[in-house]
Amino acid sequence: MLVSVEAFSKMLGITPGEVVFCIRNNDKLHGLALPKPSYGKGNHNSPMFRMSDVITFVKSYNEKGASDGE
């Protein structure tokens, strides 16, 4: 199952634009490597992420935030 940038960003509590910016610039968000996106064909070419990768990333992101005091 694939997750859209919009859904991924909601899970993280940030804007979709922040996720896209990180993908285009350094593939990291707050020092954590983002899951590798896949792109649709035709008119649907926005990045999508595998659900399992998203869940793993969100857990790591939340743990990092908790340990950083965010």
C-alpha positions as CSV (number, residue, x, y, z in Angstrom):
1,M,0.0,0.0,0.0
2,L,1.3,3.5,-0.9
3,V,0.9,6.6,1.2
4,S,0.6,10.1,-0.3
5,V,2.8,13.1,0.7
6,E,-0.3,14.7,2.3
7,A,-1.0,11.6,4.5
8,F,2.7,11.2,5.4
9,S,3.0,14.9,6.4
10,K,-0.1,14.7,8.6
11,M,1.4,11.7,10.4
12,L,4.5,13.8,11.1
13,G,2.6,17.0,12.0
14,I,4.2,19.1,9.2
15,T,3.2,20.5,5.9
16,P,3.4,18.5,2.6
17,G,5.7,21.2,1.3
18,E,8.2,20.5,4.0
19,V,8.3,16.8,3.0
20,V,8.7,17.7,-0.7
21,F,11.4,20.3,0.1
22,C,13.4,17.6,2.0
23,I,12.9,15.1,-0.8
24,R,14.3,17.6,-3.4
25,N,17.2,18.8,-1.3
26,N,18.7,16.3,1.0
27,D,16.3,13.3,1.6
28,K,16.5,14.0,5.4
29,L,14.0,15.4,7.9
30,H,15.6,16.6,11.2
31,G,18.6,14.4,10.5
32,L,16.6,11.2,9.6
33,A,16.7,9.8,6.1
34,L,13.3,9.9,4.5
35,P,11.9,6.7,3.0
36,K,12.6,6.4,-0.7
37,P,9.6,7.7,-2.7
38,S,8.2,6.2,-5.8
39,Y,6.5,8.2,-8.5
40,G,3.3,7.4,-10.4
41,K,3.1,7.4,-14.2
42,G,1.3,9.9,-16.3
43,N,-0.5,12.8,-14.6
44,H,0.0,11.3,-11.1
45,N,3.7,12.0,-10.6
46,S,3.7,13.1,-7.0
47,P,5.8,11.1,-4.6
48,M,4.3,8.2,-2.8
49,F,5.8,6.1,0.0
50,R,5.4,2.4,1.1
51,M,3.2,2.2,4.2
52,S,5.7,0.0,6.0
53,D,8.5,2.5,5.4
54,V,6.3,5.4,6.5
55,I,5.4,3.6,9.8
56,T,9.0,2.8,10.5
57,F,10.0,6.4,9.8
58,V,7.2,8.0,11.9
59,K,8.2,5.8,14.9
60,S,11.8,6.9,14.5
61,Y,10.8,10.6,14.1
62,N,8.6,10.5,17.2
63,E,11.3,8.8,19.2
64,K,13.9,11.4,18.1
65,G,11.5,14.2,18.9
66,A,10.8,12.7,22.4
67,S,14.5,12.3,23.1
68,D,15.3,15.8,21.8
69,G,12.6,17.3,24.0
70,E,10.6,18.5,21.0
